[in-house]
Amino acid sequence: MSFPKPTLDSLNILQLDNGRFHTSKDLVIPDNVILLFQPPYCPELNPIERLWSHLKQDLHWASFTTLYQFSKR
């Protein structure tokens, strides 16, 4: 999958969580970039959390003794 390269004419929206590492007093944000911060403690807005939820549904009660058993699940 390839994404279009940002240009000065494009509007770019970056979704960020409220992690401490996503803050900076010295950061210069171009006019065509919008930082969209998630509300605090909202894992349902984080796309990876939906993936983990989906994976855990199938593996929640499973117990594996070998990596091979896990990979064939």
RARA-V860603 format. One record per residue. N is the residue number from 0. RES is the residue in one small letter. OMEGA is omega in degrees with one decimal (999 if undefined). NEAR is the number of other C-alpha atoms within 10 Angstrom. D_FIRST is the distance of its C-alpha to the first C-alpha in Angstrom with 2 decimals. Layout:
N_RES_OMEGA_NEAR_D_FIRST ; N_RES_OMEGA_NEAR_D_FIRST
This chain:
0_m_176.8_2_0.00 ; 1_s_-179.7_4_3.76 ; 2_f_177.5_5_6.73 ; 3_p_177.9_6_10.09 ; 4_k_176.2_6_12.65 ; 5_p_176.4_11_15.49 ; 6_t_178.3_9_18.70 ; 7_l_179.8_10_22.25 ; 8_d_-175.1_7_22.17 ; 9_s_173.3_11_19.30 ; 10_l_-175.5_11_20.00 ; 11_n_-179.6_15_17.89 ; 12_i_178.0_11_18.61 ; 13_l_177.3_10_18.21 ; 14_q_-177.5_13_19.27 ; 15_l_170.8_13_21.46 ; 16_d_-177.7_18_23.93 ; 17_n_176.8_15_27.49 ; 18_g_-179.5_10_27.42 ; 19_r_-178.5_7_30.01 ; 20_f_177.5_7_27.52 ; 21_h_177.7_9_25.88 ; 22_t_177.7_9_29.10 ; 23_s_176.7_8_30.63 ; 24_k_-174.9_5_33.61 ; 25_d_-176.8_6_32.51 ; 26_l_176.4_7_28.96 ; 27_v_-177.6_7_28.66 ; 28_i_179.1_9_26.15 ; 29_p_-178.1_9_25.47 ; 30_d_-177.5_9_26.62 ; 31_n_177.9_13_23.22 ; 32_v_176.9_14_21.92 ; 33_i_175.2_13_23.05 ; 34_l_-179.1_11_23.22 ; 35_l_-177.5_12_23.33 ; 36_f_175.6_13_25.13 ; 37_q_172.3_15_25.34 ; 38_p_-179.9_11_28.93 ; 39_p_175.7_9_30.36 ; 40_y_178.5_9_30.35 ; 41_c_-178.0_11_27.84 ; 42_p_179.7_13_25.55 ; 43_e_177.4_10_24.79 ; 44_l_-179.1_13_22.75 ; 45_n_-175.4_13_20.53 ; 46_p_-178.5_9_17.51 ; 47_i_179.0_11_17.91 ; 48_e_177.1_13_21.51 ; 49_r_177.1_13_20.70 ; 50_l_179.4_10_18.81 ; 51_w_179.0_10_21.87 ; 52_s_179.0_12_24.15 ; 53_h_-179.7_11_22.59 ; 54_l_-177.8_11_22.79 ; 55_k_178.6_12_26.32 ; 56_q_-178.1_10_27.58 ; 57_d_-173.0_10_27.38 ; 58_l_-171.1_12_28.50 ; 59_h_-176.4_9_31.05 ; 60_w_-178.4_7_34.11 ; 61_a_176.3_10_32.90 ; 62_s_-176.7_9_34.56 ; 63_f_177.5_11_33.53 ; 64_t_178.5_7_35.76 ; 65_t_176.6_8_33.31 ; 66_l_179.0_8_29.65 ; 67_y_177.9_9_29.67 ; 68_q_179.3_10_30.82 ; 69_f_-175.9_12_28.09 ; 70_s_-179.9_8_25.32 ; 71_k_-179.8_6_26.87 ; 72_r_999_9_27.03
